[in-house]
Amino acid sequence: MVGTPTHGWVIGTGSITLLDGSSLRIAAVGSCTLAGINRENHGCPPHILGEKSPEDIHAGRDRQLERAVAALLEQPSHPPR
């Protein structure tokens, strides 16, 4: 994975409308690793860091894509099967 760490916002919520028209959001679904560790507030780090700055976006440059392509080109090639 190439990019930036995720934020760890994994709780799914549902919303109900109250009689006065306001609404209430309630946590409904969470996410855990296969080992049972709660992922809320514990983002996933990328294998290769590739950040995008506002200047890159303005210039039309995608550093994440560049890092991903560079990583693929560094891997040894394998003959087709």
N, C-alpha and C positions, 0 to 999 in steps of 0.2 A: 504494500500500500504506500503510495506517495502522496504527501499532502501535509496537513497540519493536524495536531491532536484534536480529536472530537471533544465536545464540551461535557459529555456525560449526562446529557439531558435525555433520559430514556423512559421517564414515567409517562404513560398514556393517561389522559384524563377524559372524563365524560362530563357533560354539562346538562343540568336540568333547569328549567324555567320555573321560577316561583310565582305564586299567585299575584304578587305586585308587579310582575314583569321583569324583575331582576333575575339574574341567573347565578347558579352555584356550580363551581367546577369541583369535581371529586376525583382523586387519584383512583385509577381503575386497573392499570396494567403496569408491571415493572419488567425489568430485564436483568437476568443473571448470566454469569459465565457458566460453562459446563461444570466447573468446580463449585458452583453455587454462590459465587461472590456477586453481590449486588453491584450493578454498573452505574447506578445513579451517582452523579458527581465524580465519577472515576472514568474519564475519557479514555479512548483508545489511542495510543501513540502510533504514528505511522512507522513503517519500516525505514522509509527514507523521507527526511524532512524536505518539504518543498513549499515554501511560503509564497504568497502573492501579495504584492504591495499595491496601494492605490495607483502609484506611478506606473507599475507594470500593466495594470488593467487599462489605464489611460493610453499607454503606448501600444496596447494590443499584444503584449508579451505574456506568455503563459509559462512561468517558471516551473510549475508542477509538471506540466507536459514535457518540458525540456528535461527535467530530472528523470522522469519515467523513461523517456527514450534513451537517455544516456545509460541508465541502469540496464536496460534491455540490450544495448549494444555492447556493454561490458561483459555480458554472459557469454560463455563459450557456445559456439554453434554446434548443433548436433546434426548428423546426417539424417535425412528422412528415412522412415522405416518402410 
